[in-house]
Amino acid sequence: MIRTQIQLTEGQAAKLKRIAAERGVSMAEIIREAVERIPASDDRSQRMARALEVGRRGFRDRDSATDVSVRHDDYLADAYAE
């Protein structure tokens, strides 16, 4: 492991100590868990690219009418499933 030093506000330190005590682990473990929960920037950029692609495709029904305002959840679910 790499040793590092951080600065926290008094409130943040108190909250961190409380959580660590409740879980019976070190403050460092709580910080490591929090860091692991941060999505990688690559993941975010990939999600953004997929969302933008959905918008670029255009949403047309059989009559060529735009229905994205009604079916946006369906289109996004389909795009993320691909």
mmCIF file as gemmi writes it, N, C-alpha and C atoms, coordinates in Angstrom:
data_model
loop_
_atom_site.group_PDB
_atom_site.id
_atom_site.type_symbol
_atom_site.label_atom_id
_atom_site.label_alt_id
_atom_site.label_comp_id
_atom_site.label_asym_id
_atom_site.label_entity_id
_atom_site.label_seq_id
_atom_site.pdbx_PDB_ins_code
_atom_site.Cartn_x
_atom_site.Cartn_y
_atom_site.Cartn_z
_atom_site.occupancy
_atom_site.B_iso_or_equiv
_atom_site.pdbx_formal_charge
_atom_site.auth_seq_id
_atom_site.auth_asym_id
_atom_site.pdbx_PDB_model_num
ATOM 1 N N . MET Axp A 1 ? 0.843 -1.179 0 1 0 ? 1 A 1
ATOM 2 C CA . MET Axp A 1 ? 0 0 0 1 0 ? 1 A 1
ATOM 3 C C . MET Axp A 1 ? 0.89 1.244 0 1 0 ? 1 A 1
ATOM 4 N N . ILE Axp A 2 ? 0.31 2.308 -0.504 1 0 ? 2 A 1
ATOM 5 C CA . ILE Axp A 2 ? 1.009 3.585 -0.539 1 0 ? 2 A 1
ATOM 6 C C . ILE Axp A 2 ? 0.462 4.459 0.575 1 0 ? 2 A 1
ATOM 7 N N . ARG Axp A 3 ? 1.343 5.008 1.372 1 0 ? 3 A 1
ATOM 8 C CA . ARG Axp A 3 ? 0.929 5.903 2.458 1 0 ? 3 A 1
ATOM 9 C C . ARG Axp A 3 ? 0.706 7.287 1.876 1 0 ? 3 A 1
ATOM 10 N N . THR Axp A 4 ? -0.386 7.925 2.303 1 0 ? 4 A 1
ATOM 11 C CA . THR Axp A 4 ? -0.695 9.275 1.848 1 0 ? 4 A 1
ATOM 12 C C . THR Axp A 4 ? -1.262 10.073 3.007 1 0 ? 4 A 1
ATOM 13 N N . GLN Axp A 5 ? -1.301 11.364 2.828 1 0 ? 5 A 1
ATOM 14 C CA . GLN Axp A 5 ? -1.835 12.241 3.861 1 0 ? 5 A 1
ATOM 15 C C . GLN Axp A 5 ? -2.918 13.114 3.244 1 0 ? 5 A 1
ATOM 16 N N . ILE Axp A 6 ? -4.046 13.259 3.949 1 0 ? 6 A 1
ATOM 17 C CA . ILE Axp A 6 ? -5.135 14.096 3.465 1 0 ? 6 A 1
ATOM 18 C C . ILE Axp A 6 ? -5.558 15.052 4.568 1 0 ? 6 A 1
ATOM 19 N N . GLN Axp A 7 ? -6.269 16.075 4.183 1 0 ? 7 A 1
ATOM 20 C CA . GLN Axp A 7 ? -6.819 17.004 5.157 1 0 ? 7 A 1
ATOM 21 C C . GLN Axp A 7 ? -8.334 16.947 5.063 1 0 ? 7 A 1
ATOM 22 N N . LEU Axp A 8 ? -8.981 16.865 6.222 1 0 ? 8 A 1
ATOM 23 C CA . LEU Axp A 8 ? -10.432 16.809 6.304 1 0 ? 8 A 1
ATOM 24 C C . LEU Axp A 8 ? -10.921 17.94 7.189 1 0 ? 8 A 1
ATOM 25 N N . THR Axp A 9 ? -12.154 18.327 6.971 1 0 ? 9 A 1
ATOM 26 C CA . THR Axp A 9 ? -12.763 19.27 7.903 1 0 ? 9 A 1
ATOM 27 C C . THR Axp A 9 ? -13.043 18.518 9.206 1 0 ? 9 A 1
ATOM 28 N N . GLU Axp A 10 ? -13.313 19.247 10.26 1 0 ? 10 A 1
ATOM 29 C CA . GLU Axp A 10 ? -13.622 18.594 11.54 1 0 ? 10 A 1
ATOM 30 C C . GLU Axp A 10 ? -14.86 17.72 11.397 1 0 ? 10 A 1
ATOM 31 N N . GLY Axp A 11 ? -15.849 18.22 10.673 1 0 ? 11 A 1
ATOM 32 C CA . GLY Axp A 11 ? -17.068 17.45 10.471 1 0 ? 11 A 1
ATOM 33 C C . GLY Axp A 11 ? -16.82 16.168 9.688 1 0 ? 11 A 1
ATOM 34 N N . GLN Axp A 12 ? -15.997 16.254 8.655 1 0 ? 12 A 1
ATOM 35 C CA . GLN Axp A 12 ? -15.684 15.07 7.857 1 0 ? 12 A 1
ATOM 36 C C . GLN Axp A 12 ? -14.935 14.038 8.689 1 0 ? 12 A 1
ATOM 37 N N . ALA Axp A 13 ? -13.981 14.505 9.489 1 0 ? 13 A 1
ATOM 38 C CA . ALA Axp A 13 ? -13.19 13.598 10.332 1 0 ? 13 A 1
ATOM 39 C C . ALA Axp A 13 ? -14.09 12.913 11.357 1 0 ? 13 A 1
ATOM 40 N N . ALA Axp A 14 ? -14.995 13.675 11.961 1 0 ? 14 A 1
ATOM 41 C CA . ALA Axp A 14 ? -15.901 13.091 12.955 1 0 ? 14 A 1
ATOM 42 C C . ALA Axp A 14 ? -16.801 12.037 12.314 1 0 ? 14 A 1
ATOM 43 N N . LYS Axp A 15 ? -17.323 12.358 11.136 1 0 ? 15 A 1
ATOM 44 C CA . LYS Axp A 15 ? -18.188 11.408 10.431 1 0 ? 15 A 1
ATOM 45 C C . LYS Axp A 15 ? -17.416 10.144 10.061 1 0 ? 15 A 1
ATOM 46 N N . LEU Axp A 16 ? -16.202 10.327 9.58 1 0 ? 16 A 1
ATOM 47 C CA . LEU Axp A 16 ? -15.362 9.2 9.193 1 0 ? 16 A 1
ATOM 48 C C . LEU Axp A 16 ? -15.052 8.319 10.396 1 0 ? 16 A 1
ATOM 49 N N . LYS Axp A 17 ? -14.712 8.924 11.524 1 0 ? 17 A 1
ATOM 50 C CA . LYS Axp A 17 ? -14.427 8.159 12.744 1 0 ? 17 A 1
ATOM 51 C C . LYS Axp A 17 ? -15.655 7.388 13.203 1 0 ? 17 A 1
ATOM 52 N N . ARG Axp A 18 ? -16.824 8.029 13.147 1 0 ? 18 A 1
ATOM 53 C CA . ARG Axp A 18 ? -18.062 7.377 13.571 1 0 ? 18 A 1
ATOM 54 C C . ARG Axp A 18 ? -18.366 6.167 12.7 1 0 ? 18 A 1
ATOM 55 N N . ILE Axp A 19 ? -18.266 6.341 11.388 1 0 ? 19 A 1
ATOM 56 C CA . ILE Axp A 19 ? -18.547 5.237 10.462 1 0 ? 19 A 1
ATOM 57 C C . ILE Axp A 19 ? -17.568 4.093 10.681 1 0 ? 19 A 1
ATOM 58 N N . ALA Axp A 20 ? -16.293 4.43 10.829 1 0 ? 20 A 1
ATOM 59 C CA . ALA Axp A 20 ? -15.272 3.4 11.049 1 0 ? 20 A 1
ATOM 60 C C . ALA Axp A 20 ? -15.541 2.636 12.338 1 0 ? 20 A 1
ATOM 61 N N . ALA Axp A 21 ? -15.899 3.352 13.389 1 0 ? 21 A 1
ATOM 62 C CA . ALA Axp A 21 ? -16.184 2.695 14.67 1 0 ? 21 A 1
ATOM 63 C C . ALA Axp A 21 ? -17.405 1.788 14.56 1 0 ? 21 A 1
ATOM 64 N N . GLU Axp A 22 ? -18.449 2.265 13.875 1 0 ? 22 A 1
ATOM 65 C CA . GLU Axp A 22 ? -19.657 1.455 13.7 1 0 ? 22 A 1
ATOM 66 C C . GLU Axp A 22 ? -19.369 0.168 12.955 1 0 ? 22 A 1
ATOM 67 N N . ARG Axp A 23 ? -18.489 0.235 11.974 1 0 ? 23 A 1
ATOM 68 C CA . ARG Axp A 23 ? -18.168 -0.941 11.163 1 0 ? 23 A 1
ATOM 69 C C . ARG Axp A 23 ? -17.03 -1.773 11.739 1 0 ? 23 A 1
ATOM 70 N N . GLY Axp A 24 ? -16.324 -1.215 12.705 1 0 ? 24 A 1
ATOM 71 C CA . GLY Axp A 24 ? -15.201 -1.94 13.302 1 0 ? 24 A 1
ATOM 72 C C . GLY Axp A 24 ? -14.004 -2.04 12.377 1 0 ? 24 A 1
ATOM 73 N N . VAL Axp A 25 ? -13.803 -1.013 11.554 1 0 ? 25 A 1
ATOM 74 C CA . VAL Axp A 25 ? -12.658 -0.987 10.643 1 0 ? 25 A 1
ATOM 75 C C . VAL Axp A 25 ? -11.92 0.344 10.823 1 0 ? 25 A 1
ATOM 76 N N . SER Axp A 26 ? -10.799 0.467 10.147 1 0 ? 26 A 1
ATOM 77 C CA . SER Axp A 26 ? -10.018 1.701 10.248 1 0 ? 26 A 1
ATOM 78 C C . SER Axp A 26 ? -10.62 2.805 9.388 1 0 ? 26 A 1
ATOM 79 N N . MET Axp A 27 ? -10.24 4.018 9.72 1 0 ? 27 A 1
ATOM 80 C CA . MET Axp A 27 ? -10.652 5.153 8.891 1 0 ? 27 A 1
ATOM 81 C C . MET Axp A 27 ? -10.097 4.988 7.479 1 0 ? 27 A 1
ATOM 82 N N . ALA Axp A 28 ? -8.886 4.485 7.376 1 0 ? 28 A 1
ATOM 83 C CA . ALA Axp A 28 ? -8.269 4.278 6.065 1 0 ? 28 A 1
ATOM 84 C C . ALA Axp A 28 ? -9.104 3.319 5.217 1 0 ? 28 A 1
ATOM 85 N N . GLU Axp A 29 ? -9.663 2.285 5.838 1 0 ? 29 A 1
ATOM 86 C CA . GLU Axp A 29 ? -10.494 1.331 5.098 1 0 ? 29 A 1
ATOM 87 C C . GLU Axp A 29 ? -11.739 2.007 4.549 1 0 ? 29 A 1
ATOM 88 N N . ILE Axp A 30 ? -12.348 2.882 5.333 1 0 ? 30 A 1
ATOM 89 C CA . ILE Axp A 30 ? -13.534 3.604 4.873 1 0 ? 30 A 1
ATOM 90 C C . ILE Axp A 30 ? -13.17 4.486 3.682 1 0 ? 30 A 1
ATOM 91 N N . ILE Axp A 31 ? -12.033 5.148 3.745 1 0 ? 31 A 1
ATOM 92 C CA . ILE Axp A 31 ? -11.588 6.003 2.633 1 0 ? 31 A 1
ATOM 93 C C . ILE Axp A 31 ? -11.32 5.161 1.396 1 0 ? 31 A 1
ATOM 94 N N . ARG Axp A 32 ? -10.661 4.001 1.557 1 0 ? 32 A 1
ATOM 95 C CA . ARG Axp A 32 ? -10.399 3.135 0.397 1 0 ? 32 A 1
ATOM 96 C C . ARG Axp A 32 ? -11.699 2.67 -0.241 1 0 ? 32 A 1
ATOM 97 N N . GLU Axp A 33 ? -12.685 2.316 0.596 1 0 ? 33 A 1
ATOM 98 C CA . GLU Axp A 33 ? -13.994 1.898 0.061 1 0 ? 33 A 1
ATOM 99 C C . GLU Axp A 33 ? -14.634 3.031 -0.729 1 0 ? 33 A 1
ATOM 100 N N . ALA Axp A 34 ? -14.55 4.248 -0.204 1 0 ? 34 A 1
ATOM 101 C CA . ALA Axp A 34 ? -15.143 5.398 -0.892 1 0 ? 34 A 1
ATOM 102 C C . ALA Axp A 34 ? -14.47 5.641 -2.236 1 0 ? 34 A 1
ATOM 103 N N . VAL Axp A 35 ? -13.156 5.507 -2.279 1 0 ? 35 A 1
ATOM 104 C CA . VAL Axp A 35 ? -12.426 5.713 -3.533 1 0 ? 35 A 1
ATOM 105 C C . VAL Axp A 35 ? -12.836 4.669 -4.571 1 0 ? 35 A 1
ATOM 106 N N . GLU Axp A 36 ? -13.041 3.438 -4.132 1 0 ? 36 A 1
ATOM 107 C CA . GLU Axp A 36 ? -13.444 2.378 -5.06 1 0 ? 36 A 1
ATOM 108 C C . GLU Axp A 36 ? -14.831 2.619 -5.637 1 0 ? 36 A 1
ATOM 109 N N . ARG Axp A 37 ? -15.671 3.353 -4.931 1 0 ? 37 A 1
ATOM 110 C CA . ARG Axp A 37 ? -17.028 3.622 -5.413 1 0 ? 37 A 1
ATOM 111 C C . ARG Axp A 37 ? -17.081 4.724 -6.452 1 0 ? 37 A 1
ATOM 112 N N . ILE Axp A 38 ? -16.015 5.472 -6.594 1 0 ? 38 A 1
ATOM 113 C CA . ILE Axp A 38 ? -15.98 6.551 -7.584 1 0 ? 38 A 1
ATOM 114 C C . ILE Axp A 38 ? -15.846 5.912 -8.961 1 0 ? 38 A 1
ATOM 115 N N . PRO Axp A 39 ? -16.801 6.173 -9.857 1 0 ? 39 A 1
ATOM 116 C CA . PRO Axp A 39 ? -16.685 5.58 -11.195 1 0 ? 39 A 1
ATOM 117 C C . PRO Axp A 39 ? -15.434 6.091 -11.91 1 0 ? 39 A 1
ATOM 118 N N . ALA Axp A 40 ? -14.81 5.216 -12.638 1 0 ? 40 A 1
ATOM 119 C CA . ALA Axp A 40 ? -13.641 5.612 -13.419 1 0 ? 40 A 1
ATOM 120 C C . ALA Axp A 40 ? -14.066 6.62 -14.475 1 0 ? 40 A 1
ATOM 121 N N . SER Axp A 41 ? -13.197 7.557 -14.793 1 0 ? 41 A 1
ATOM 122 C CA . SER Axp A 41 ? -13.535 8.564 -15.8 1 0 ? 41 A 1
ATOM 123 C C . SER Axp A 41 ? -13.828 7.907 -17.144 1 0 ? 41 A 1
ATOM 124 N N . ASP Axp A 42 ? -13.173 6.775 -17.432 1 0 ? 42 A 1
ATOM 125 C CA . ASP Axp A 42 ? -13.457 6.053 -18.677 1 0 ? 42 A 1
ATOM 126 C C . ASP Axp A 42 ? -14.896 5.582 -18.697 1 0 ? 42 A 1
ATOM 127 N N . ASP Axp A 43 ? -15.389 5.075 -17.563 1 0 ? 43 A 1
ATOM 128 C CA . ASP Axp A 43 ? -16.77 4.631 -17.492 1 0 ? 43 A 1
ATOM 129 C C . ASP Axp A 43 ? -17.714 5.786 -17.779 1 0 ? 43 A 1
ATOM 130 N N . ARG Axp A 44 ? -17.425 6.947 -17.191 1 0 ? 44 A 1
ATOM 131 C CA . ARG Axp A 44 ? -18.291 8.107 -17.383 1 0 ? 44 A 1
ATOM 132 C C . ARG Axp A 44 ? -18.271 8.55 -18.842 1 0 ? 44 A 1
ATOM 133 N N . SER Axp A 45 ? -17.089 8.596 -19.444 1 0 ? 45 A 1
ATOM 134 C CA . SER Axp A 45 ? -17.02 9.041 -20.83 1 0 ? 45 A 1
ATOM 135 C C . SER Axp A 45 ? -17.718 8.05 -21.757 1 0 ? 45 A 1
ATOM 136 N N . GLN Axp A 46 ? -17.641 6.761 -21.448 1 0 ? 46 A 1
ATOM 137 C CA . GLN Axp A 46 ? -18.346 5.766 -22.257 1 0 ? 46 A 1
ATOM 138 C C . GLN Axp A 46 ? -19.858 5.919 -22.117 1 0 ? 46 A 1
ATOM 139 N N . ARG Axp A 47 ? -20.334 6.164 -20.893 1 0 ? 47 A 1
ATOM 140 C CA . ARG Axp A 47 ? -21.769 6.369 -20.691 1 0 ? 47 A 1
ATOM 141 C C . ARG Axp A 47 ? -22.248 7.613 -21.426 1 0 ? 47 A 1
ATOM 142 N N . MET Axp A 48 ? -21.449 8.68 -21.365 1 0 ? 48 A 1
ATOM 143 C CA . MET Axp A 48 ? -21.81 9.914 -22.063 1 0 ? 48 A 1
ATOM 144 C C . MET Axp A 48 ? -21.857 9.685 -23.567 1 0 ? 48 A 1
ATOM 145 N N . ALA Axp A 49 ? -20.89 8.97 -24.093 1 0 ? 49 A 1
ATOM 146 C CA . ALA Axp A 49 ? -20.857 8.707 -25.528 1 0 ? 49 A 1
ATOM 147 C C . ALA Axp A 49 ? -22.086 7.919 -25.962 1 0 ? 49 A 1
ATOM 148 N N . ARG Axp A 50 ? -22.483 6.917 -25.167 1 0 ? 50 A 1
ATOM 149 C CA . ARG Axp A 50 ? -23.675 6.139 -25.506 1 0 ? 50 A 1
ATOM 150 C C . ARG Axp A 50 ? -24.926 7.007 -25.469 1 0 ? 50 A 1
ATOM 151 N N . ALA Axp A 51 ? -25.025 7.854 -24.448 1 0 ? 51 A 1
ATOM 152 C CA . ALA Axp A 51 ? -26.197 8.726 -24.329 1 0 ? 51 A 1
ATOM 153 C C . ALA Axp A 51 ? -26.266 9.702 -25.495 1 0 ? 51 A 1
ATOM 154 N N . LEU Axp A 52 ? -25.122 10.264 -25.887 1 0 ? 52 A 1
ATOM 155 C CA . LEU Axp A 52 ? -25.094 11.192 -27.017 1 0 ? 52 A 1
ATOM 156 C C . LEU Axp A 52 ? -25.452 10.487 -28.316 1 0 ? 52 A 1
ATOM 157 N N . GLU Axp A 53 ? -25.002 9.257 -28.461 1 0 ? 53 A 1
ATOM 158 C CA . GLU Axp A 53 ? -25.32 8.494 -29.666 1 0 ? 53 A 1
ATOM 159 C C . GLU Axp A 53 ? -26.823 8.252 -29.769 1 0 ? 53 A 1
ATOM 160 N N . VAL Axp A 54 ? -27.464 7.998 -28.659 1 0 ? 54 A 1
ATOM 161 C CA . VAL Axp A 54 ? -28.91 7.812 -28.659 1 0 ? 54 A 1
ATOM 162 C C . VAL Axp A 54 ? -29.579 9.065 -29.21 1 0 ? 54 A 1
ATOM 163 N N . GLY Axp A 55 ? -29.12 10.219 -28.767 1 0 ? 55 A 1
ATOM 164 C CA . GLY Axp A 55 ? -29.698 11.472 -29.242 1 0 ? 55 A 1
ATOM 165 C C . GLY Axp A 55 ? -29.433 11.722 -30.714 1 0 ? 55 A 1
ATOM 166 N N . ARG Axp A 56 ? -28.276 11.294 -31.196 1 0 ? 56 A 1
ATOM 167 C CA . ARG Axp A 56 ? -27.918 11.528 -32.602 1 0 ? 56 A 1
ATOM 168 C C . ARG Axp A 56 ? -28.723 10.66 -33.563 1 0 ? 56 A 1
ATOM 169 N N . ARG Axp A 57 ? -29.106 9.464 -33.102 1 0 ? 57 A 1
ATOM 170 C CA . ARG Axp A 57 ? -29.817 8.534 -33.977 1 0 ? 57 A 1
ATOM 171 C C . ARG Axp A 57 ? -31.155 9.07 -34.441 1 0 ? 57 A 1
ATOM 172 N N . GLY Axp A 58 ? -31.784 9.831 -33.585 1 0 ? 58 A 1
ATOM 173 C CA . GLY Axp A 58 ? -33.137 10.286 -33.913 1 0 ? 58 A 1
ATOM 174 C C . GLY Axp A 58 ? -34.131 9.202 -33.568 1 0 ? 58 A 1
ATOM 175 N N . PHE Axp A 59 ? -35.272 9.594 -33.134 1 0 ? 59 A 1
ATOM 176 C CA . PHE Axp A 59 ? -36.287 8.651 -32.703 1 0 ? 59 A 1
ATOM 177 C C . PHE Axp A 59 ? -37.514 8.849 -33.557 1 0 ? 59 A 1
ATOM 178 N N . ARG Axp A 60 ? -37.759 7.925 -34.456 1 0 ? 60 A 1
ATOM 179 C CA . ARG Axp A 60 ? -38.896 8.033 -35.369 1 0 ? 60 A 1
ATOM 180 C C . ARG Axp A 60 ? -39.799 6.827 -35.192 1 0 ? 60 A 1
ATOM 181 N N . ASP Axp A 61 ? -41.075 7.085 -35.171 1 0 ? 61 A 1
ATOM 182 C CA . ASP Axp A 61 ? -42.019 5.976 -35.141 1 0 ? 61 A 1
ATOM 183 C C . ASP Axp A 61 ? -42.435 5.656 -36.579 1 0 ? 61 A 1
ATOM 184 N N . ARG Axp A 62 ? -43.455 4.812 -36.764 1 0 ? 62 A 1
ATOM 185 C CA . ARG Axp A 62 ? -43.861 4.397 -38.108 1 0 ? 62 A 1
ATOM 186 C C . ARG Axp A 62 ? -44.288 5.553 -38.992 1 0 ? 62 A 1
ATOM 187 N N . ASP Axp A 63 ? -44.84 6.586 -38.4 1 0 ? 63 A 1
ATOM 188 C CA . ASP Axp A 63 ? -45.291 7.742 -39.175 1 0 ? 63 A 1
ATOM 189 C C . ASP Axp A 63 ? -44.224 8.819 -39.278 1 0 ? 63 A 1
ATOM 190 N N . SER Axp A 64 ? -42.984 8.49 -38.925 1 0 ? 64 A 1
ATOM 191 C CA . SER Axp A 64 ? -41.866 9.427 -38.92 1 0 ? 64 A 1
ATOM 192 C C . SER Axp A 64 ? -42.057 10.583 -37.964 1 0 ? 64 A 1
ATOM 193 N N . ALA Axp A 65 ? -42.909 10.407 -36.977 1 0 ? 65 A 1
ATOM 194 C CA . ALA Axp A 65 ? -43.089 11.437 -35.952 1 0 ? 65 A 1
ATOM 195 C C . ALA Axp A 65 ? -42.083 11.196 -34.829 1 0 ? 65 A 1
ATOM 196 N N . THR Axp A 66 ? -41.584 12.24 -34.25 1 0 ? 66 A 1
ATOM 197 C CA . THR Axp A 66 ? -40.644 12.109 -33.142 1 0 ? 66 A 1
ATOM 198 C C . THR Axp A 66 ? -41.417 11.765 -31.88 1 0 ? 66 A 1
ATOM 199 N N . ASP Axp A 67 ? -41.008 10.688 -31.213 1 0 ? 67 A 1
ATOM 200 C CA . ASP Axp A 67 ? -41.708 10.282 -29.997 1 0 ? 67 A 1
ATOM 201 C C . ASP Axp A 67 ? -40.778 10.162 -28.794 1 0 ? 67 A 1
ATOM 202 N N . VAL Axp A 68 ? -39.643 10.794 -28.872 1 0 ? 68 A 1
ATOM 203 C CA . VAL Axp A 68 ? -38.678 10.672 -27.783 1 0 ? 68 A 1
ATOM 204 C C . VAL Axp A 68 ? -39.227 11.212 -26.468 1 0 ? 68 A 1
ATOM 205 N N . SER Axp A 69 ? -40.068 12.209 -26.507 1 0 ? 69 A 1
ATOM 206 C CA . SER Axp A 69 ? -40.599 12.756 -25.26 1 0 ? 69 A 1
ATOM 207 C C . SER Axp A 69 ? -41.504 11.769 -24.548 1 0 ? 69 A 1
ATOM 208 N N . VAL Axp A 70 ? -42.045 10.824 -25.284 1 0 ? 70 A 1
ATOM 209 C CA . VAL Axp A 70 ? -42.937 9.834 -24.692 1 0 ? 70 A 1
ATOM 210 C C . VAL Axp A 70 ? -42.175 8.557 -24.333 1 0 ? 70 A 1
ATOM 211 N N . ARG Axp A 71 ? -41.236 8.15 -25.179 1 0 ? 71 A 1
ATOM 212 C CA . ARG Axp A 71 ? -40.577 6.854 -25.014 1 0 ? 71 A 1
ATOM 213 C C . ARG Axp A 71 ? -39.094 6.954 -24.685 1 0 ? 71 A 1
ATOM 214 N N . HIS Axp A 72 ? -38.66 8.07 -24.114 1 0 ? 72 A 1
ATOM 215 C CA . HIS Axp A 72 ? -37.235 8.268 -23.861 1 0 ? 72 A 1
ATOM 216 C C . HIS Axp A 72 ? -36.627 7.164 -23.001 1 0 ? 72 A 1
ATOM 217 N N . ASP Axp A 73 ? -37.343 6.678 -21.996 1 0 ? 73 A 1
ATOM 218 C CA . ASP Axp A 73 ? -36.806 5.618 -21.148 1 0 ? 73 A 1
ATOM 219 C C . ASP Axp A 73 ? -36.578 4.336 -21.941 1 0 ? 73 A 1
ATOM 220 N N . ASP Axp A 74 ? -37.507 4.026 -22.835 1 0 ? 74 A 1
ATOM 221 C CA . ASP Axp A 74 ? -37.355 2.823 -23.662 1 0 ? 74 A 1
ATOM 222 C C . ASP Axp A 74 ? -36.114 2.924 -24.559 1 0 ? 74 A 1
ATOM 223 N N . TYR Axp A 75 ? -35.945 4.091 -25.188 1 0 ? 75 A 1
ATOM 224 C CA . TYR Axp A 75 ? -34.806 4.273 -26.083 1 0 ? 75 A 1
ATOM 225 C C . TYR Axp A 75 ? -33.482 4.207 -25.334 1 0 ? 75 A 1
ATOM 226 N N . LEU Axp A 76 ? -33.426 4.82 -24.166 1 0 ? 76 A 1
ATOM 227 C CA . LEU Axp A 76 ? -32.2 4.77 -23.383 1 0 ? 76 A 1
ATOM 228 C C . LEU Axp A 76 ? -31.897 3.345 -22.906 1 0 ? 76 A 1
ATOM 229 N N . ALA Axp A 77 ? -32.917 2.64 -22.464 1 0 ? 77 A 1
ATOM 230 C CA . ALA Axp A 77 ? -32.715 1.255 -22.028 1 0 ? 77 A 1
ATOM 231 C C . ALA Axp A 77 ? -32.185 0.4 -23.177 1 0 ? 77 A 1
ATOM 232 N N . ASP Axp A 78 ? -32.75 0.578 -24.364 1 0 ? 78 A 1
ATOM 233 C CA . ASP Axp A 78 ? -32.278 -0.161 -25.539 1 0 ? 78 A 1
ATOM 234 C C . ASP Axp A 78 ? -30.824 0.193 -25.858 1 0 ? 78 A 1
ATOM 235 N N . ALA Axp A 79 ? -30.499 1.475 -25.795 1 0 ? 79 A 1
ATOM 236 C CA . ALA Axp A 79 ? -29.14 1.905 -26.131 1 0 ? 79 A 1
ATOM 237 C C . ALA Axp A 79 ? -28.122 1.374 -25.145 1 0 ? 79 A 1
ATOM 238 N N . TYR Axp A 80 ? -28.456 1.367 -23.867 1 0 ? 80 A 1
ATOM 239 C CA . TYR Axp A 80 ? -27.514 0.876 -22.856 1 0 ? 80 A 1
ATOM 240 C C . TYR Axp A 80 ? -27.408 -0.633 -22.879 1 0 ? 80 A 1
ATOM 241 N N . ALA Axp A 81 ? -28.411 -1.311 -23.406 1 0 ? 81 A 1
ATOM 242 C CA . ALA Axp A 81 ? -28.366 -2.767 -23.492 1 0 ? 81 A 1
ATOM 243 C C . ALA Axp A 81 ? -27.443 -3.249 -24.602 1 0 ? 81 A 1
ATOM 244 N N . GLU Axp A 82 ? -27.204 -2.381 -25.573 1 0 ? 82 A 1
ATOM 245 C CA . GLU Axp A 82 ? -26.377 -2.772 -26.726 1 0 ? 82 A 1
ATOM 246 C C . GLU Axp A 82 ? -24.926 -2.964 -26.357 1 0 ? 82 A 1
